[in-house]
Amino acid sequence: MPVIKVDGKDYEVAEGGNLLESCLGLGLDLPYFCWHPAMGSIGACRQCAVVQYQNEEDTRGRIVMACMTPVTDGAIFDLSGERASGFRQTVVESLMVDHPHDCPVCAEGGECHLQDMTVMTGHRDRHYRGTKKTYRNQYLGPLIHHEMNRCITCYRCTRFYRDYAGGTDLAALAAHDHVYFGRHREGTLESPFAGNLVEVCPTGVFTDKSLVHDYTRKWDLQSAPSVCTSCGVGCNTLPGERYGRLKRIHNRYNPAVNGYFLCDRGRFGGTHVNAESRIDFPAQRDSEGRFQALTDEACARALRDRLQGKRLAGIGSPRAGAEANLLLQRLVGAENYASGMADDEHALMQRALAHLVNSTAHNPSLREIESADAVLLLGEDLTHTAARTALALRQAVRNEAHRLAEELRLAPWQDAAIRNLAQDRRSPLHVVCAGSTDLDDIAAGHYRLVAADQARLASDIAAIIRGEARSDGAAARIAADLLAAERPLVLSGPGAGSAALLDGAAAIAEALVAAGKAAMLSFTAAECNSMGQALLCRDSHIALAALASTDAEVLIILENDLLRRLPMASVEALRARIPTWIGIDCLENDTLARCDLVLPAAAFTETEATYINQEGRAQRAFPTHPPAEARRPAWRWLLDLARAAGDRTLSGIGHFDDIGVTLAGEDPLLQGIASAAPDHSFRSRGLKIPRQPHRYSGRTAMRADVSVHEPRQTDDADSALAFSMEGSATTDRPGALLSYVWSPGWNSNQSLHKFQSEIGGALRGEGSGLRLLDSLAVAAATPAPLPEAFSRREQEWLLQARHHLFGSDELSRLGSGIEALTGRAAIYLHPEDASRLGLEAGDGAVIAGAALEVRLDPSQVPGSAGFSTGYPETLALRSGEWVNIDVASDWQRQPELIGSDRGAAS
Amino acid sequence: MSEQIHSLPADAMVLSDAEIAEIDAEIAHAPYRAAVAIDALKIIQAHRRWVSDECLEALAAYLEMPPAELEGIATFYNLIFRRPVGENVILVCNSVTCWIKGCEGIGAAVSQHLGIEPGETTADGRFTLLPITCLGACDRAPVMMVGEQKFEDVTVERIPAILDHGEGATPG
């Protein structure tokens, strides 16, 4: 490893890095703006200037940009001398010339990288006396607030938005001293990753709109390590709370999963926890069918009355944590416990699990997905079903660029040079899906097929790779690209609803391994704990459809709206069959409305839970704040239910960690779940880890309208975290307990490097979840029959689900700002099919009783119809069914709004 | 606009046949369509004096590039006009050499003669006054341009004659 001299001291640094990341990795403070650990160097902002000397005799040296300077053995640098620091001070002063100094009214204030760097360089007195530029801001949609005056033109926004995330509608406009970062005209930013601009922008040009409207400074936010519950990827998040409200969600770095970035569903969808439809008190239906709130005692009595000596059945939930599901499974017995996924999805997830466990191909983490040098994506519109994974694929296709760079011995952080070198050359990505996808722009090939034909194509590809078949069509092209790669990735999932497709994906990966490739196989999962439910029910399970034929007297429904899983008629039949329904959930829904007893669950920001992502990685989420009113974590309600039912094993459980201790036994799955994070007894330097930064203010004032006597902070007996600013917040605390990132002088999230063992590497405190599938045994899946090839019918259309990032997920669609983006549920038709039906874009069509907006899409396979899945209007529709399409009679067309109208409305 | 409006493709409807033909001629020499962006903007401006939002979006669609990227190009160059201009654009140089030789008086004289400030267009639509940094004739400073005509060694006294009759333009 090279040894460099900085300010007269020798340091050993990693080979191949640049000086800036080496210095930061060594713990030296060197200011920067345009460099980003995930995006490399372009040397644009000139802020990281240092002096480099030729040799020991050289006394003059020369100014170099640290981010553009490779570290070489024996190199000598002056970081803190007058020349280097004076230069940096001048740079920041010139960047500040047009900056409005509006920190007191800026949402970035207190976590602003520009503030930090200005202070760090020592620039204090303004010499500029001229006028400052003022810009007109743009309406950029309901999620992002725009304030161009604050810009210091570091170009990070467009580098992330365009170069990293593939967005096309944000650009650097104009030139000289009036460069403007915005859209060509006002309107919602189109990229599903636009929210990352909030964290990528070093100052307050792009801020979180819902935070701006409901504002709290970072130092006044209470936060805890959490896991996103909006899809199956399991991105790590840092929700921030004050006054019992979720204010915002920031990224929490996990090197193996989400790295530095989130998708906008995850970032903005979480505020559903502030919805007015939250349940606050337990309630029981009275004789007139109305819900009446219960006191704690009355609730306990009601539970005893309804549960004692009764035969129980339970429906778990793929959006509830593993512990609550486990408790329910134990309480009702595995044979009376349904996973809570729709029966077809449950079967698909079991199949995906069996393939992942039994395949000789590697089941990759998200980080490993980025290393794939050829990708076959089967049946998933990934940007809408697992957006963060789609962002990872956007990096994977750049491996060709990195290969070209390596040939020229260009360092991987030379971002502009590598992009210039590669131009449009990408590693191959082949996308097989029922319609166009948001990855088509980087795809080497895209193939629009309905699920049955997707499965047939997958089977053909596998046969070609095995050498059993030949073709000169799409299958051969795809097979050739996969075989030409070293680390090919096959990615599929339950989104297309086809078991044969999952088998096909696994067969291709297997064939690639047999061909000597380091092949990877990955499946998406729809919800945050879908894989956990597949694991929990791997040996025993009752189908939802079979529940109606049991002799259960009480049905306990955990965080699940059954109308999303079962046809209405089946729900009604089940309701008629089982006399007592007890529902535990956080938001009102149609299932709770059918229950006899409703128990208010803590939302994901209020409960400890372990979620198991699509990779089989168990990750622990901790409550950001205690639940208000009579809301309680689902696992606590289940312990109450167990006590009421007289279950002696479960009744002995006191706090969260006891669940694992009591129930895990020899089960490697449960042992893994229990050890996903340090337990409640963990201490750092003998202290608990605070959720509040040490500058947290107003603890008395914020409830002075109630009482000026400050109550004792809530104890957290269940975890090593405290609802307090007191405790030990060292930078080497375990990653699973990283409640916020802050370091002296580094108030923004850029302080993260202080917590990393190396830039972009592991956290100093380790811990990025626990992979469970590597140590489990699951029976292999019985091959599914290959479906018949699709042939269109004269009067009927084959339904194919279309997933929408904003709208298809049950809870995130209620997030602040997101409800404005979900739009109407739609039916997608090929233009020729639509004209056959006499329908035009924007018309209404009736399918199985649901009135949907017609959208024309030339990529829709003729004879099939895509529908917005997961919308309240489309819950009755099932992918793979044949339906009639009729013209809706009294349909109101959506009025067209222009951007400024929406701006005025928001 | 006297030229016939082009009918297809839908997004390009605002571009005329003549414009499309000229742009196509440029595309024939380019490795990919978006490569002719600057020339295409100049073609549209030659036909219409300026590039409207509608034209920009239509052109972006025609060149198969994001409108934001084309807007980035259009706004980078100060001689691509994204707002309406008069029949003659007056460019008065305010760069170092012209400044030494008294261009401030020149600009003021133009303003006074036409009754417009820099950035404005006369009510009759004949003139738009814009400052510019260097017209490449520093040896004959102060310099200004009116439409396609260049005027060198300009004096305040010459302004009325230049603007009213185009007197004293440098041949070339």
Interface residues (C-beta under 8 A of the other chain):
Chain A: T168 D169 L170 A171 A172 L173 A174 A175 Y180 R183 H184 R185
Chain B: D53 L56 E57 A60 P66 P67 A68 E69 L70 E71 G72 T75 F76 Y77 N78
